[in-house]
Amino acid sequence: MPRKGTTLTKKSYGDLTDVNGLAAYRERYLEWMGIRNYSDKSKESRELYINYFIQWCEERGLTQPSEITKQIIERYQRYLYHYRKENGEPLSFQSQHSRLGALRAFFKYLSKHNYTLY
């Protein structure tokens, strides 16, 4: 369920009861973005793209940021490349770039705040 003040209708993924899980860190990151005065649109799009990634991770049994390696991100990048929308078309390179950019910013935040090693 989207948080108050957002227009997203997509489901929020992840287990918020796991304080060390991806979903809990997503919430911390979105709060940090709000404190840093990021626009609502930026927060909404990053939340959506991080949710896509968390869903993909959950399907593979990955729930903790410490389980995400460079190889996992590369697998996700391949997944995005091969992904097909409902109409059969691939994601544009811009869409792929946007989704990966949101993850890059999220993991940079995790690293900078010592939630992950790198």
Buried (B, 14 or more C-beta within 10 A) or exposed (E): EBBEEBEBEBEBBBEEEEEEBBBBBBBBBBEEBEEEEBEEEEBBBBBBBBBBBBBBBBEEEBBEBEEBEEEBBEEBBEEBEEBEEEEEEEBEEEBBEBBBEBBEBBBEBBEEEEBBEE
